[in-house]
Amino acid sequence: MLNGSVIWGKIMKTPEHIKTTKKRLISAAIIGNAIIWAAVILSSAYVLEGTGYMQKLIPVLGGGSAVSLIILGGLLRRYK
């Protein structure tokens, strides 16, 4: 037995391990969110290259924001 964390050959999750895991998941969610929005910004620049049409930009930004909310909302709700 190692400090009460190993019982019958299985490793139990300690409160410190759970906090570390949550922090890593939240960090990954933030990084993933940043990658999504970087793609949205680059897509926006590509769509608007040489044009002045805002109507083409709205679906790109709307899709990026929806994906961002779904991913972050789901992860944060799951690992609270």
C-alpha positions in Angstrom: 0.0 0.0 0.0 1.4 3.4 -1.1 0.0 6.2 1.0 -3.5 4.6 0.7 -3.5 5.1 -3.1 -2.9 1.5 -4.2 -5.4 -1.1 -3.1 -5.5 -4.7 -4.6 -3.2 -3.7 -7.4 -5.4 -0.8 -8.6 -4.4 2.8 -8.5 -7.1 5.0 -6.9 -7.4 8.6 -8.0 -6.4 10.9 -5.2 -7.8 14.4 -4.9 -4.5 15.9 -6.2 -4.6 13.6 -9.2 -8.2 14.7 -10.0 -7.3 18.4 -9.7 -4.3 17.9 -12.0 -6.4 16.0 -14.5 -9.1 18.8 -14.5 -6.4 21.5 -15.0 -4.9 19.6 -17.9 -8.3 19.1 -19.5 -9.2 22.8 -19.1 -5.8 23.8 -20.6 -6.4 21.4 -23.5 -9.8 23.0 -24.0 -8.4 26.5 -24.1 -5.7 25.5 -26.5 -8.2 23.7 -28.7 -10.4 26.7 -28.6 -7.5 28.9 -29.7 -6.8 26.6 -32.6 -10.4 26.7 -33.7 -10.5 30.5 -33.7 -7.2 30.7 -35.5 -8.7 28.6 -38.3 -11.8 30.8 -38.3 -9.7 34.0 -38.6 -7.6 32.5 -41.4 -10.7 31.3 -43.2 -12.2 34.8 -42.8 -9.1 36.3 -44.4 -9.3 33.8 -47.2 -13.0 34.5 -47.9 -12.6 38.2 -47.8 -9.5 38.4 -49.9 -10.1 40.9 -52.6 -13.8 41.2 -51.8 -16.0 43.3 -49.5 -18.7 40.8 -48.8 -19.6 40.5 -45.2 -22.4 37.9 -45.9 -19.7 35.3 -46.7 -18.0 35.9 -43.4 -21.0 35.5 -41.1 -21.4 31.7 -41.6 -17.7 31.2 -41.0 -17.7 33.1 -37.7 -21.0 31.6 -36.7 -19.8 28.0 -37.3 -16.6 28.7 -35.4 -18.4 30.1 -32.4 -20.9 27.2 -32.3 -18.1 24.6 -32.4 -16.2 26.6 -29.7 -19.2 26.7 -27.4 -20.1 23.0 -27.9 -16.5 21.8 -27.1 -15.8 24.1 -24.2 -19.3 23.8 -22.7 -19.3 20.0 -22.9 -15.8 19.7 -21.5 -16.3 22.1 -18.6 -19.7 20.6 -17.7 -18.2 17.1 -17.8 -15.2 17.8 -15.7 -16.5 20.2 -13.1 
